[in-house]
């Protein structure tokens, strides 16, 4: 028991009781609780007691874990884009086994989870108990992906866990191999777990749900927020499994909103992430074949795609021509017309960057008119600030002259780097402005703005940051 970290056990107990307030194990002493979790075990023949591997990894002290596995590795790297402009900077932040914290799996999860989700938009909604539920489906996707890597890693192999947060994606890598085929994994409902005791521990803490549902949460949740689908890769030679959750939108948010409005919220929500992608990929002005569509979804078998296409045709969403393997599909005339009207209705301008997905919210288009979801913001209309943007302009005290310059800047969608640099410097004169605020005012993506503008201006002394640590949550910039 002395090889376990008391603080970690206390934090776990608190999290478990928060997730399951009336659980019978909540009042047990540490040894009894750990035995129920599969972290501690008694040999019935000899009476000897000791830690399981899962218990040591989840709650153990660093030196005890390293004694068992000298090449034990837990790594988190965060890149903000500025490192490409400064060869001396390799990353913006890192968490690793460095002796400054107890490097067990639960402490690693507690440290990495807030960093992975720091940029995700938190919606306002109430759960069944009328309590605020802050997590979006993207939060659920990240939580499942992180827990999935920790639960399914093979800790007897070299490599351990490596998590990378980049402006373009999240990448989660764990040592080991897949225990199911990718087809079985993405179909859902199948589960083979390498570390069942770890799975039980994460489940009781409210981090994961039933076995076999995690991958569906990852793909559905991420697609719902970013219009892109996580990918899974296995390298059997190096025994590594990699999940990539891309921030970039691969399809038009307007198209998705129009299709959701046409089908109805309930019918659209019932579609899987893959079915939504298929419907979005089909054009309304020409016919495409099964093989053409599979170029965009390479892991989808022709038979499985054929079933989805037939389902959509029978529902009236698609039209087809030809027979058998020569059959081709296009959007039905009513759906194609509805989507054209949706585009024309508000002259909606939504770019596919991470920022627009995080900040813009989503618009539901109904019969050619724009109906805003609760909490979503109004897409930009030339020469006009949305209510949220107007509030920010007033909060920062922008002069009438600067306000007019900003409106003129926003009317033009493309700008030279010099023009954007000048606008940023003008906005930062005499005040501190955060990167998120600049993104809203300029209608530019956070990642692109940081990479293409802010990093360079800071490096050349034209902007000064408020906080010493570049990645500080309240970092802001001013023009000296």
Secondary structure, DSSP 8 states (H G I E B T S, - for coil): -TTB-HHHHHHHHHHHHHHSTT-GGGGS-HHHHHHHHTSEEE-TTT--EEE-HHHHHHHB-HHHHHHH-TT--EEEEE--SGGGG-TT---SEEEESSSSS--SHHHHHHHHHHHHHTTS-----B-TTS-B----HHHHHHHHHHHHHHHH--TTSTT-EEEEE-SSEEEEEEES--SS-HHHHHH-S----S-HHHHHHHHHTTS--STT-HHHHHHHHHHHHHS---EEEEETTTTEEEEEEE-S-SS-HHHHHHHHHHH-HHHHHHS-HHHHHHHHHS-SSS-EEHHHHHTTSTTS-HHHHHHHHHHHHHTTSEEEES-GGG-EEEE-HHHHHHHHHHHHHHT-----SHHHHHHS--EEEETTEEEE-TT-----BTTB--HHHHHHHHHHT--HHHHHHHHHHHHSS---HHHHHHHHHHHHBTS-EEHHHHHHHHT--HHHHIIIIIHHHHHTTSSEESSSSTT-TT-EEEB-
